[in-house]
Amino acid sequence: MSLEPTSADIIQLAWARHLGLADTAFAESVAKIAAGGNGGGIATRILRIDPSAREVTFIRLFGCSALVGPDWVIDAAAGLPDEELAQHVTLLSLTRSYGGHGGGSAALFFADDLPLIQAAEELTVSHGNPEAIELEGLCPPDDVHEAGISELEHRFTIMHSEDNGPRYPVACGAYGEWEGFLAHMGVLVPPQLRRNGLGTLAASIAAHEALAAGYTLQWRADVSNKGSLALARSLGFVTGGLEATVMLG
């Protein structure tokens, strides 16, 4: 699947606001690239100096790039190509003497339409917090942190029961409004229940609810999380770029 041009514009506007850039920052960068500005490399990189920043963020989005952080990191990165800055290890190296730590590199995926996935049987879906919290208790902390369903306002938890017994959560798809334009997605499935389509189904439910509400979808997956990367692609999300971050101090 592909994105409508207007959807890409909306995504870039949302990220411009998230990074504290001018609304037209990415659009102007696109124009420079189209005019032959170094092929979209260092010469067209969007920069924002933030002396009080507690985080350094580099993003590559639909061929445009932006770097936000203190002046010393902007200067240190001046000669580095986008391919290097998108690597977490590069940002850690640049910020080591300033206490750089944490963060990571993540792939960004987007969608403005997705195929509808039908369940093989009737489902019970909960919108409540207790069920989502119960599900988090069944999953490793790292998975809970990356999915972030507790931080997303709209949760769709698939419930299951055996032999008419008590229902329990088996998967959750969730989304939260992001910068007013995007629905940021999260999906969580206990390890023992993966690879049977539950994550795909939960993600599809949440995604179509978000699309019906008028949002463009955003999916963020750590570059080392093969499961999340594969799920995004299988659902029909389009690769939009990379984000690398590191905390300071």
N, C-alpha and C positions, 0 to 999 in steps of 0.2 A: 504494500500500500504506500501511498505518498501523501504528503501534506499539501493542502491548499496554500497558495502564496500568502493569503491573508492570515492563515494560522501561523506561518513562520514569522510574520510581522508582529503578531500578538505575543508570541514566545519571546522574541527579542525585546519587545517593550517591557514585558514582565521582568526579564533578567536585567534590563537597564535600570529599572526602578529598584530591584533587589540589591544591585551593586552600587546604588547611589549615583548612577550616571544620568546624563540628560536623556530624555525620552527618545530623542532622535540619534543617540550615539551609534547604535548598531546600523541604522539605516544609512547614516553618513559614511560609516566604514564600508558598507556594501558598495556605495557609490564610488569610493576611492579605489576599491578593488576592481570594480568594473572599468575604471579609467586607467587601470594598469599600475596601481600602486604597489609595486614589489610583490605582486601575486598574492596579496593578502597577508604578508609576513610582518616583520618587525616594523616596517614603515607605516603600516596601517593599524597597528595594535592600539587599542583604546587604553588609556592610562588614567588612573585616578589616585592622587596622593592623599592619604588619610593618616596624618601624624598620630592620631589616637587609636588607630586600628589595633585590635587584639587578634586579628586573623589576616592572613594573606590569602587572597583568592585569585586563581587564574582560571579563565574559562575560554574554551574554544567552541563557538556556536555558529553552525551553518556557515563555516568558512571564515568567520570573524573571530577575533580574539580580544580579550580584555584582562588587565591586571590591576588589582586594587590592593594597596598596602602602604606602609610608610615610605618616605622618599628614599631611604637607603636600599630598600629591596627593589624599588623601581629602577634605581641606578644600577644595581648589581645585575638585574635581569636584562639590561638594555641590549646586550649583544647576543642574547640567547634566542634560538629559534623556538617557535611555538611547540614543536615536537618535544623539546627538552623540558620546557616549563610545565607541560601537561603531566610530567612524571613527578610523583610525590617526592621521590628521593632528591630531585633537583631543588624543590622548594625547601626541603629540610636542610640541604647543604647551604643554601643562600641565607637561611635564618638561624643556623646553628649557634652563632655567637650571641644571638638575641633570644635564646631560649626556645627556638622553634621545636614544636612537638605535635604529635597527634595529626588529625586530619586524614587525608588520603586522596586517592584519585578515583573518580567515578565516571561511568559512562552515562550520558543523558539521552533519553528516548522520549519521543512525543507521538501523539496521535490525535486526529480530529474526527476519526471514524474507525470502527473496529467491527469485524464479523461478530455476529451474535452466537454465543455458545449455549446450546440447549442442554439442560440436565436430562439424564436418562430416566430419572424418577422425580417425583414431587419432592421439593425441598422445604425445609423449615429454616428460615433465615432470621436471625436476631439482630436488632439494631441497638441493643443495650450494651452498656459498659461492662457489667459483671461478666458476661460471657466472653468478651474480648480479653478481659483481664485474666480470666480462667485459662484461656488459650495461651496467653503469654507465659503462664506458669508451667506450661508443658513444653516450652521451647528453650533452647540455649540462649543465654543473655546476649551474645553477639548478634544472633538472628533477630531477637526482640528489638535491639537497638537499631539495626539497619532498617527493619520494616517500619518501626516507629508508629504502629497503629494507635498507641495510646495518645499520640499527639495529633491525630487526624480526627476531624469532627464527625465524619460520616463513616460508620463501620457496618459491615454486612458479614455476620458470622454464621457460617453454615453449621447447623446443629444435627446431630445424629443420635439414634438410639438403637439398641439391639434387643430384639424380642420384647418390644414395647416397654423397655426399661427407661430409666431416666435419660434425658437428652444431655449430650455433652458436645462441646465445640470441637470441630475438626479442621476448620480453615476460616480465615478472615481476609476479606478484601476491604480496603478502606481508602478514603481520599479526604484531603483537606484543601480548602481554598488557599491559593498561593498567589500573592500579589494581585488579587482581584480578578485575574484572568485565567489562571491555570488550576487544574485539579491535580495535586501532587499525590501519587499513588503509593500504597503500601500493601503488601501481602504477606501473610504468615501462616505456615502449616507446620505442625509438629514433625520432627524428623522421621518418625516411624510411619507417618501417613503420606509421605511424599511419593512422587512418581506414579500417582494414580489419578491425576487430573483434578484433584481438589483445589490446588492452587490456581490452576487455569480457570476453573469455574468461579471461584471466589473473586478473582481479579476481574473476570468478565462482568460479573454482577455489579461490582463497584464502578467499573469503567463506564458501563452503559447508564448507570444512574447519574454519573458526573456529566456525561455527554448530553443526557436529557436535560440537565440543569444549565446547559449552555457553555460548559467549560471545554478548553483544550486540555488533553491529558499530558502529564509529565511523569516519567519513570526515571528514578535515579538508582543505579546499581554500582556497587564497588567493582572495580575492574577485575578483582580476584574472585568475585562471587559468580561462578559459572552458572549456577542454577537460576539466579535472578536475571542474568543476561539472556540466558536461553528462553526463559519464560516471557520476557518482554518481546523478544523477536517472534516467538511462536504466536503471541496474541495479535501481532500485526503492528507493533510500535515501530517507528522510524528512528534510526540513529540520528541524533542531532548534534552531538558534540561530546566534549570532555570537560570535567571540572576537577581542579586540584586545589586543595586547601591545606594550610598548616596554621596551628595556633602559635601565639607569641607569649613568651614570659611565663 
